[in-house]
Each structure stands twice: as C-alpha cells, then as structure tokens.
Amino acid sequence: MYQSDMKIFELIELLKSLGIIRFDADFCRKIEMPKQSIPRIRQGKAHFTAEHISNICKVYNVNANWIFGIEKNIFNPSQVNTVKELA
C-alpha cells in the first residue's frame, strides 16, 4: 500500500473521531469515489487517484503535502476553522 493511501486511511479515522463523517461511505460520497473502492485500496489492489486526492484536499481542506509525508500539518493552516465548521 502506498504511503499516501495509508495517510488517507489515517485521515478517514481522524474525520470519524472529529464527527465530520460517520462512515467510510460518507467520505467516498464527498470525494466522488465509489465506496467499493475502499476494500480494493485496503487490499493493495487499487490506490487513491490524483483526482481523489485533489477532491480530498478541496472538500476537507487537507494539506496535500501531509498526504505525501512532506509536512506534519494535516489541514491547511489558513482555513483550520473551515474544518471545524464541517463537524
């Protein structure tokens, strides 16, 4: 599994703990990805695409550099309040 895939699964769990989403399906719907993709990604048979990552960053205000392990901040600092408003 790619590092970016692992980071996105980490993000999904964080979003659940923050009450922003309840289920993986909620996450998939928001980023316009079929929910059937999640098990395939977990098994290493597929990966989150560039389009998925772009949608994740836009919808959840995620720092793309965090997904790729470059930075430690999960969310873009200029819009942290936006994430809190999602909850």
Biopython code that builds the backbone (N, CA, C, O; Angstrom):
import numpy as np
from Bio.PDB.StructureBuilder import StructureBuilder

atoms = [
    (1, "MET", "N", (0.860, -1.183, 0.000)),
    (1, "MET", "CA", (0.000, 0.000, 0.000)),
    (1, "MET", "C", (0.901, 1.240, 0.000)),
    (1, "MET", "O", (1.887, 1.306, 0.734)),
    (2, "TYR", "N", (0.548, 2.202, -0.823)),
    (2, "TYR", "CA", (1.304, 3.451, -0.897)),
    (2, "TYR", "C", (1.197, 4.224, 0.418)),
    (2, "TYR", "O", (0.221, 4.087, 1.156)),
    (3, "GLN", "N", (2.211, 5.032, 0.695)),
    (3, "GLN", "CA", (2.186, 5.889, 1.885)),
    (3, "GLN", "C", (0.986, 6.833, 1.824)),
    (3, "GLN", "O", (0.339, 7.091, 2.839)),
    (4, "SER", "N", (0.699, 7.340, 0.643)),
    (4, "SER", "CA", (-0.440, 8.255, 0.507)),
    (4, "SER", "C", (-1.752, 7.555, 0.848)),
    (4, "SER", "O", (-2.638, 8.162, 1.449)),
    (5, "ASP", "N", (-1.882, 6.288, 0.470)),
    (5, "ASP", "CA", (-3.090, 5.528, 0.815)),
    (5, "ASP", "C", (-3.206, 5.390, 2.332)),
    (5, "ASP", "O", (-4.284, 5.581, 2.895)),
    (6, "MET", "N", (-2.102, 5.062, 2.987)),
    (6, "MET", "CA", (-2.114, 4.905, 4.449)),
    (6, "MET", "C", (-2.488, 6.224, 5.135)),
    (6, "MET", "O", (-3.242, 6.230, 6.109)),
    (7, "LYS", "N", (-1.962, 7.331, 4.625)),
    (7, "LYS", "CA", (-2.274, 8.640, 5.206)),
    (7, "LYS", "C", (-3.754, 8.961, 5.045)),
    (7, "LYS", "O", (-4.376, 9.507, 5.957)),
    (8, "ILE", "N", (-4.313, 8.628, 3.902)),
    (8, "ILE", "CA", (-5.735, 8.914, 3.675)),
    (8, "ILE", "C", (-6.601, 8.059, 4.595)),
    (8, "ILE", "O", (-7.616, 8.538, 5.101)),
    (9, "PHE", "N", (-6.222, 6.809, 4.819)),
    (9, "PHE", "CA", (-6.971, 5.986, 5.784)),
    (9, "PHE", "C", (-6.842, 6.564, 7.195)),
    (9, "PHE", "O", (-7.792, 6.523, 7.977)),
    (10, "GLU", "N", (-5.685, 7.090, 7.508)),
    (10, "GLU", "CA", (-5.496, 7.778, 8.794)),
    (10, "GLU", "C", (-6.424, 8.996, 8.874)),
    (10, "GLU", "O", (-7.039, 9.255, 9.908)),
    (11, "LEU", "N", (-6.513, 9.731, 7.772)),
    (11, "LEU", "CA", (-7.400, 10.900, 7.714)),
    (11, "LEU", "C", (-8.857, 10.490, 7.915)),
    (11, "LEU", "O", (-9.594, 11.152, 8.647)),
    (12, "ILE", "N", (-9.269, 9.414, 7.276)),
    (12, "ILE", "CA", (-10.654, 8.945, 7.425)),
    (12, "ILE", "C", (-10.967, 8.677, 8.892)),
    (12, "ILE", "O", (-12.027, 9.066, 9.381)),
    (13, "GLU", "N", (-10.058, 8.020, 9.592)),
    (13, "GLU", "CA", (-10.275, 7.739, 11.016)),
    (13, "GLU", "C", (-10.324, 9.027, 11.828)),
    (13, "GLU", "O", (-11.128, 9.147, 12.752)),
    (14, "LEU", "N", (-9.475, 9.985, 11.494)),
    (14, "LEU", "CA", (-9.496, 11.278, 12.177)),
    (14, "LEU", "C", (-10.824, 11.992, 11.948)),
    (14, "LEU", "O", (-11.414, 12.527, 12.887)),
    (15, "LEU", "N", (-11.289, 12.002, 10.713)),
    (15, "LEU", "CA", (-12.568, 12.657, 10.405)),
    (15, "LEU", "C", (-13.717, 11.997, 11.161)),
    (15, "LEU", "O", (-14.656, 12.671, 11.584)),
    (16, "LYS", "N", (-13.639, 10.685, 11.327)),
    (16, "LYS", "CA", (-14.656, 9.980, 12.117)),
    (16, "LYS", "C", (-14.581, 10.416, 13.574)),
    (16, "LYS", "O", (-15.608, 10.694, 14.194)),
    (17, "SER", "N", (-13.377, 10.477, 14.121)),
    (17, "SER", "CA", (-13.229, 10.844, 15.531)),
    (17, "SER", "C", (-13.656, 12.286, 15.792)),
    (17, "SER", "O", (-14.090, 12.612, 16.898)),
    (18, "LEU", "N", (-13.538, 13.148, 14.790)),
    (18, "LEU", "CA", (-13.971, 14.539, 14.923)),
    (18, "LEU", "C", (-15.469, 14.709, 14.671)),
    (18, "LEU", "O", (-16.008, 15.800, 14.859)),
    (19, "GLY", "N", (-16.133, 13.655, 14.254)),
    (19, "GLY", "CA", (-17.563, 13.721, 13.982)),
    (19, "GLY", "C", (-17.900, 14.363, 12.651)),
    (19, "GLY", "O", (-19.047, 14.745, 12.421)),
    (20, "ILE", "N", (-16.925, 14.486, 11.777)),
    (20, "ILE", "CA", (-17.160, 15.104, 10.465)),
    (20, "ILE", "C", (-17.817, 14.105, 9.525)),
    (20, "ILE", "O", (-18.663, 14.473, 8.710)),
    (21, "ILE", "N", (-17.426, 12.835, 9.640)),
    (21, "ILE", "CA", (-18.083, 11.754, 8.904)),
    (21, "ILE", "C", (-18.382, 10.640, 9.891)),
    (21, "ILE", "O", (-17.774, 10.562, 10.959)),
    (22, "ARG", "N", (-19.326, 9.778, 9.527)),
    (22, "ARG", "CA", (-19.636, 8.626, 10.383)),
    (22, "ARG", "C", (-19.109, 7.332, 9.782)),
    (22, "ARG", "O", (-18.685, 6.429, 10.502)),
    (23, "PHE", "N", (-19.138, 7.251, 8.463)),
    (23, "PHE", "CA", (-18.792, 6.004, 7.789)),
    (23, "PHE", "C", (-17.858, 6.272, 6.614)),
    (23, "PHE", "O", (-17.786, 7.392, 6.108)),
    (24, "ASP", "N", (-17.150, 5.239, 6.189)),
    (24, "ASP", "CA", (-16.299, 5.349, 5.000)),
    (24, "ASP", "C", (-17.123, 5.817, 3.804)),
    (24, "ASP", "O", (-16.642, 6.587, 2.973)),
    (25, "ALA", "N", (-18.357, 5.350, 3.723)),
    (25, "ALA", "CA", (-19.225, 5.716, 2.600)),
    (25, "ALA", "C", (-19.468, 7.228, 2.547)),
    (25, "ALA", "O", (-19.589, 7.793, 1.460)),
    (26, "ASP", "N", (-19.539, 7.886, 3.703)),
    (26, "ASP", "CA", (-19.714, 9.346, 3.740)),
    (26, "ASP", "C", (-18.514, 10.019, 3.086)),
    (26, "ASP", "O", (-18.661, 10.955, 2.300)),
    (27, "PHE", "N", (-17.335, 9.532, 3.421)),
    (27, "PHE", "CA", (-16.095, 10.067, 2.859)),
    (27, "PHE", "C", (-16.085, 9.871, 1.344)),
    (27, "PHE", "O", (-15.784, 10.799, 0.594)),
    (28, "CYS", "N", (-16.412, 8.668, 0.904)),
    (28, "CYS", "CA", (-16.411, 8.357, -0.532)),
    (28, "CYS", "C", (-17.381, 9.244, -1.303)),
    (28, "CYS", "O", (-17.056, 9.756, -2.375)),
    (29, "ARG", "N", (-18.561, 9.417, -0.751)),
    (29, "ARG", "CA", (-19.574, 10.238, -1.418)),
    (29, "ARG", "C", (-19.078, 11.670, -1.596)),
    (29, "ARG", "O", (-19.254, 12.266, -2.659)),
    (30, "LYS", "N", (-18.459, 12.220, -0.554)),
    (30, "LYS", "CA", (-17.979, 13.605, -0.603)),
    (30, "LYS", "C", (-16.865, 13.804, -1.633)),
    (30, "LYS", "O", (-16.785, 14.855, -2.267)),
    (31, "ILE", "N", (-16.005, 12.793, -1.799)),
    (31, "ILE", "CA", (-14.889, 12.960, -2.739)),
    (31, "ILE", "C", (-15.204, 12.348, -4.106)),
    (31, "ILE", "O", (-14.337, 12.266, -4.975)),
    (32, "GLU", "N", (-16.455, 11.921, -4.282)),
    (32, "GLU", "CA", (-16.926, 11.384, -5.555)),
    (32, "GLU", "C", (-16.156, 10.127, -5.974)),
    (32, "GLU", "O", (-15.647, 10.022, -7.090)),
    (33, "MET", "N", (-16.094, 9.183, -5.035)),
    (33, "MET", "CA", (-15.410, 7.918, -5.265)),
    (33, "MET", "C", (-16.359, 6.784, -4.906)),
    (33, "MET", "O", (-17.024, 6.861, -3.873)),
    (34, "PRO", "N", (-16.447, 5.741, -5.715)),
    (34, "PRO", "CA", (-17.324, 4.616, -5.354)),
    (34, "PRO", "C", (-16.871, 3.980, -4.040)),
    (34, "PRO", "O", (-15.679, 3.749, -3.841)),
    (35, "LYS", "N", (-17.812, 3.700, -3.152)),
    (35, "LYS", "CA", (-17.452, 3.137, -1.850)),
    (35, "LYS", "C", (-16.832, 1.748, -1.991)),
    (35, "LYS", "O", (-16.144, 1.283, -1.082)),
    (36, "GLN", "N", (-17.070, 1.085, -3.120)),
    (36, "GLN", "CA", (-16.485, -0.230, -3.352)),
    (36, "GLN", "C", (-14.975, -0.153, -3.548)),
    (36, "GLN", "O", (-14.297, -1.180, -3.514)),
    (37, "SER", "N", (-14.444, 1.042, -3.751)),
    (37, "SER", "CA", (-13.002, 1.204, -3.944)),
    (37, "SER", "C", (-12.220, 1.022, -2.647)),
    (37, "SER", "O", (-11.060, 0.609, -2.675)),
    (38, "ILE", "N", (-12.843, 1.325, -1.516)),
    (38, "ILE", "CA", (-12.141, 1.269, -0.225)),
    (38, "ILE", "C", (-11.551, -0.118, 0.050)),
    (38, "ILE", "O", (-10.362, -0.207, 0.357)),
    (39, "PRO", "N", (-12.324, -1.198, -0.045)),
    (39, "PRO", "CA", (-11.725, -2.517, 0.211)),
    (39, "PRO", "C", (-10.588, -2.849, -0.765)),
    (39, "PRO", "O", (-9.594, -3.463, -0.375)),
    (40, "ARG", "N", (-10.732, -2.449, -2.014)),
    (40, "ARG", "CA", (-9.674, -2.715, -3.007)),
    (40, "ARG", "C", (-8.394, -1.957, -2.659)),
    (40, "ARG", "O", (-7.293, -2.476, -2.843)),
    (41, "ILE", "N", (-8.541, -0.734, -2.158)),
    (41, "ILE", "CA", (-7.366, 0.047, -1.766)),
    (41, "ILE", "C", (-6.724, -0.578, -0.524)),
    (41, "ILE", "O", (-5.501, -0.690, -0.446)),
    (42, "ARG", "N", (-7.541, -0.979, 0.437)),
    (42, "ARG", "CA", (-7.012, -1.620, 1.659)),
    (42, "ARG", "C", (-6.245, -2.908, 1.325)),
    (42, "ARG", "O", (-5.270, -3.244, 1.998)),
    (43, "GLN", "N", (-6.684, -3.619, 0.296)),
    (43, "GLN", "CA", (-6.028, -4.862, -0.118)),
    (43, "GLN", "C", (-4.807, -4.612, -1.008)),
    (43, "GLN", "O", (-4.082, -5.549, -1.344)),
    (44, "GLY", "N", (-4.580, -3.365, -1.384)),
    (44, "GLY", "CA", (-3.449, -3.048, -2.251)),
    (44, "GLY", "C", (-3.706, -3.309, -3.716)),
    (44, "GLY", "O", (-2.775, -3.292, -4.522)),
    (45, "LYS", "N", (-4.960, -3.550, -4.076)),
    (45, "LYS", "CA", (-5.314, -3.814, -5.474)),
    (45, "LYS", "C", (-5.599, -2.537, -6.249)),
    (45, "LYS", "O", (-5.682, -2.559, -7.477)),
    (46, "ALA", "N", (-5.749, -1.433, -5.546)),
    (46, "ALA", "CA", (-6.023, -0.134, -6.163)),
    (46, "ALA", "C", (-5.424, 0.936, -5.259)),
    (46, "ALA", "O", (-4.940, 0.641, -4.166)),
    (47, "HIS", "N", (-5.462, 2.168, -5.722)),
    (47, "HIS", "CA", (-4.916, 3.289, -4.960)),
    (47, "HIS", "C", (-5.814, 4.505, -5.129)),
    (47, "HIS", "O", (-6.584, 4.601, -6.086)),
    (48, "PHE", "N", (-5.702, 5.438, -4.178)),
    (48, "PHE", "CA", (-6.391, 6.712, -4.355)),
    (48, "PHE", "C", (-5.737, 7.419, -5.537)),
    (48, "PHE", "O", (-4.511, 7.487, -5.627)),
    (49, "THR", "N", (-6.550, 7.936, -6.431)),
    (49, "THR", "CA", (-6.030, 8.599, -7.630)),
    (49, "THR", "C", (-5.712, 10.065, -7.337)),
    (49, "THR", "O", (-6.062, 10.595, -6.282)),
    (50, "ALA", "N", (-5.046, 10.697, -8.287)),
    (50, "ALA", "CA", (-4.751, 12.131, -8.165)),
    (50, "ALA", "C", (-6.045, 12.924, -8.037)),
    (50, "ALA", "O", (-6.096, 13.902, -7.292)),
    (51, "GLU", "N", (-7.081, 12.519, -8.748)),
    (51, "GLU", "CA", (-8.374, 13.207, -8.657)),
    (51, "GLU", "C", (-8.977, 13.042, -7.267)),
    (51, "GLU", "O", (-9.521, 13.998, -6.714)),
    (52, "HIS", "N", (-8.889, 11.844, -6.696)),
    (52, "HIS", "CA", (-9.391, 11.628, -5.332)),
    (52, "HIS", "C", (-8.647, 12.524, -4.350)),
    (52, "HIS", "O", (-9.260, 13.171, -3.501)),
    (53, "ILE", "N", (-7.333, 12.559, -4.470)),
    (53, "ILE", "CA", (-6.518, 13.363, -3.563)),
    (53, "ILE", "C", (-6.851, 14.838, -3.710)),
    (53, "ILE", "O", (-6.942, 15.557, -2.715)),
    (54, "SER", "N", (-7.032, 15.289, -4.927)),
    (54, "SER", "CA", (-7.421, 16.684, -5.155)),
    (54, "SER", "C", (-8.759, 16.988, -4.494)),
    (54, "SER", "O", (-8.918, 18.027, -3.853)),
    (55, "ASN", "N", (-9.717, 16.084, -4.650)),
    (55, "ASN", "CA", (-11.037, 16.280, -4.036)),
    (55, "ASN", "C", (-10.951, 16.256, -2.510)),
    (55, "ASN", "O", (-11.625, 17.036, -1.838)),
    (56, "ILE", "N", (-10.129, 15.372, -1.969)),
    (56, "ILE", "CA", (-9.939, 15.309, -0.510)),
    (56, "ILE", "C", (-9.420, 16.646, 0.002)),
    (56, "ILE", "O", (-9.909, 17.177, 0.998)),
    (57, "CYS", "N", (-8.430, 17.176, -0.689)),
    (57, "CYS", "CA", (-7.831, 18.447, -0.265)),
    (57, "CYS", "C", (-8.840, 19.585, -0.335)),
    (57, "CYS", "O", (-8.864, 20.447, 0.544)),
    (58, "LYS", "N", (-9.664, 19.597, -1.361)),
    (58, "LYS", "CA", (-10.663, 20.661, -1.522)),
    (58, "LYS", "C", (-11.802, 20.526, -0.508)),
    (58, "LYS", "O", (-12.170, 21.495, 0.155)),
    (59, "VAL", "N", (-12.347, 19.331, -0.397)),
    (59, "VAL", "CA", (-13.528, 19.115, 0.447)),
    (59, "VAL", "C", (-13.198, 19.237, 1.925)),
    (59, "VAL", "O", (-13.954, 19.846, 2.683)),
    (60, "TYR", "N", (-12.067, 18.657, 2.344)),
    (60, "TYR", "CA", (-11.731, 18.604, 3.763)),
    (60, "TYR", "C", (-10.603, 19.546, 4.157)),
    (60, "TYR", "O", (-10.119, 19.502, 5.288)),
    (61, "ASN", "N", (-10.181, 20.401, 3.222)),
    (61, "ASN", "CA", (-9.130, 21.385, 3.489)),
    (61, "ASN", "C", (-7.836, 20.716, 3.981)),
    (61, "ASN", "O", (-7.171, 21.215, 4.889)),
    (62, "VAL", "N", (-7.501, 19.593, 3.367)),
    (62, "VAL", "CA", (-6.320, 18.832, 3.770)),
    (62, "VAL", "C", (-5.096, 19.345, 3.019)),
    (62, "VAL", "O", (-5.163, 19.701, 1.843)),
    (63, "ASN", "N", (-3.997, 19.372, 3.727)),
    (63, "ASN", "CA", (-2.713, 19.765, 3.175)),
    (63, "ASN", "C", (-2.176, 18.592, 2.340)),
    (63, "ASN", "O", (-1.843, 17.546, 2.896)),
    (64, "ALA", "N", (-2.090, 18.752, 1.036)),
    (64, "ALA", "CA", (-1.619, 17.679, 0.157)),
    (64, "ALA", "C", (-0.213, 17.226, 0.534)),
    (64, "ALA", "O", (0.124, 16.053, 0.374)),
    (65, "ASN", "N", (0.600, 18.136, 1.029)),
    (65, "ASN", "CA", (1.954, 17.760, 1.432)),
    (65, "ASN", "C", (1.945, 16.791, 2.611)),
    (65, "ASN", "O", (2.871, 15.991, 2.752)),
    (66, "TRP", "N", (0.921, 16.845, 3.458)),
    (66, "TRP", "CA", (0.800, 15.894, 4.557)),
    (66, "TRP", "C", (0.519, 14.496, 3.993)),
    (66, "TRP", "O", (1.089, 13.507, 4.452)),
    (67, "ILE", "N", (-0.358, 14.429, 3.002)),
    (67, "ILE", "CA", (-0.701, 13.135, 2.404)),
    (67, "ILE", "C", (0.548, 12.438, 1.868)),
    (67, "ILE", "O", (0.662, 11.214, 1.935)),
    (68, "PHE", "N", (1.481, 13.224, 1.339)),
    (68, "PHE", "CA", (2.693, 12.646, 0.757)),
    (68, "PHE", "C", (3.873, 12.620, 1.727)),
    (68, "PHE", "O", (5.002, 12.334, 1.328)),
    (69, "GLY", "N", (3.608, 12.920, 3.004)),
    (69, "GLY", "CA", (4.630, 12.803, 4.030)),
    (69, "GLY", "C", (5.670, 13.909, 4.041)),
    (69, "GLY", "O", (6.748, 13.739, 4.610)),
    (70, "ILE", "N", (5.362, 15.041, 3.420)),
    (70, "ILE", "CA", (6.318, 16.140, 3.338)),
    (70, "ILE", "C", (6.183, 17.090, 4.519)),
    (70, "ILE", "O", (7.180, 17.622, 5.007)),
    (71, "GLU", "N", (4.958, 17.305, 4.980)),
    (71, "GLU", "CA", (4.697, 18.221, 6.093)),
    (71, "GLU", "C", (3.915, 17.514, 7.183)),
    (71, "GLU", "O", (3.308, 16.470, 6.950)),
    (72, "LYS", "N", (3.935, 18.092, 8.378)),
    (72, "LYS", "CA", (3.257, 17.491, 9.527)),
    (72, "LYS", "C", (1.838, 18.009, 9.732)),
    (72, "LYS", "O", (1.031, 17.346, 10.384)),
    (73, "ASN", "N", (1.520, 19.177, 9.190)),
    (73, "ASN", "CA", (0.182, 19.745, 9.364)),
    (73, "ASN", "C", (-0.809, 19.036, 8.454)),
    (73, "ASN", "O", (-0.648, 19.014, 7.234)),
    (74, "ILE", "N", (-1.834, 18.458, 9.063)),
    (74, "ILE", "CA", (-2.838, 17.730, 8.286)),
    (74, "ILE", "C", (-3.701, 18.696, 7.486)),
    (74, "ILE", "O", (-3.979, 18.465, 6.309)),
    (75, "PHE", "N", (-4.119, 19.772, 8.130)),
    (75, "PHE", "CA", (-5.023, 20.724, 7.490)),
    (75, "PHE", "C", (-4.274, 21.992, 7.116)),
    (75, "PHE", "O", (-3.279, 22.351, 7.746)),
    (76, "ASN", "N", (-4.760, 22.659, 6.094)),
    (76, "ASN", "CA", (-4.164, 23.925, 5.688)),
    (76, "ASN", "C", (-4.410, 24.950, 6.784)),
    (76, "ASN", "O", (-5.557, 25.174, 7.172)),
    (77, "PRO", "N", (-3.350, 25.578, 7.290)),
    (77, "PRO", "CA", (-3.483, 26.469, 8.453)),
    (77, "PRO", "C", (-4.353, 27.697, 8.209)),
    (77, "PRO", "O", (-4.964, 28.204, 9.150)),
    (78, "SER", "N", (-4.426, 28.180, 6.995)),
    (78, "SER", "CA", (-5.199, 29.390, 6.728)),
    (78, "SER", "C", (-6.700, 29.159, 6.844)),
    (78, "SER", "O", (-7.477, 30.110, 6.927)),
    (79, "GLN", "N", (-7.107, 27.881, 6.848)),
    (79, "GLN", "CA", (-8.532, 27.591, 6.867)),
    (79, "GLN", "C", (-8.899, 26.514, 7.880)),
    (79, "GLN", "O", (-9.819, 25.736, 7.632)),
    (80, "VAL", "N", (-8.214, 26.448, 9.001)),
    (80, "VAL", "CA", (-8.485, 25.435, 10.021)),
    (80, "VAL", "C", (-9.923, 25.551, 10.517)),
    (80, "VAL", "O", (-10.553, 24.536, 10.815)),
    (81, "ASN", "N", (-10.446, 26.760, 10.611)),
    (81, "ASN", "CA", (-11.826, 26.948, 11.052)),
    (81, "ASN", "C", (-12.813, 26.276, 10.126)),
    (81, "ASN", "O", (-13.878, 25.840, 10.564)),
    (82, "THR", "N", (-12.472, 26.186, 8.840)),
    (82, "THR", "CA", (-13.348, 25.528, 7.886)),
    (82, "THR", "C", (-13.548, 24.062, 8.266)),
    (82, "THR", "O", (-14.654, 23.534, 8.153)),
    (83, "VAL", "N", (-12.494, 23.415, 8.710)),
    (83, "VAL", "CA", (-12.599, 22.014, 9.131)),
    (83, "VAL", "C", (-13.496, 21.896, 10.349)),
    (83, "VAL", "O", (-14.311, 20.977, 10.425)),
    (84, "LYS", "N", (-13.363, 22.800, 11.297)),
    (84, "LYS", "CA", (-14.209, 22.765, 12.487)),
    (84, "LYS", "C", (-15.661, 23.003, 12.128)),
    (84, "LYS", "O", (-16.557, 22.480, 12.790)),
    (85, "GLU", "N", (-15.905, 23.781, 11.094)),
    (85, "GLU", "CA", (-17.284, 24.042, 10.666)),
    (85, "GLU", "C", (-17.910, 22.817, 10.027)),
    (85, "GLU", "O", (-19.134, 22.691, 10.018)),
    (86, "LEU", "N", (-17.108, 21.917, 9.495)),
    (86, "LEU", "CA", (-17.622, 20.697, 8.886)),
    (86, "LEU", "C", (-18.237, 19.772, 9.914)),
    (86, "LEU", "O", (-19.155, 19.013, 9.602)),
    (87, "ALA", "N", (-17.734, 19.831, 11.148)),
    (87, "ALA", "CA", (-18.192, 18.915, 12.205)),
    (87, "ALA", "C", (-19.617, 19.193, 12.625)),
    (87, "ALA", "O", (-20.146, 18.511, 13.502)),
]
sb = StructureBuilder()
sb.init_structure("model")
sb.init_model(0)
sb.init_chain("A")
sb.init_seg("    ")
for serial, (resi, resn, name, xyz) in enumerate(atoms, 1):
    if name == "N":
        sb.init_residue(resn, " ", resi, " ")
    sb.init_atom(name, np.array(xyz, "f"), 0.0, 1.0, " ", f" {name:<3s}", serial, name[0])
structure = sb.get_structure()
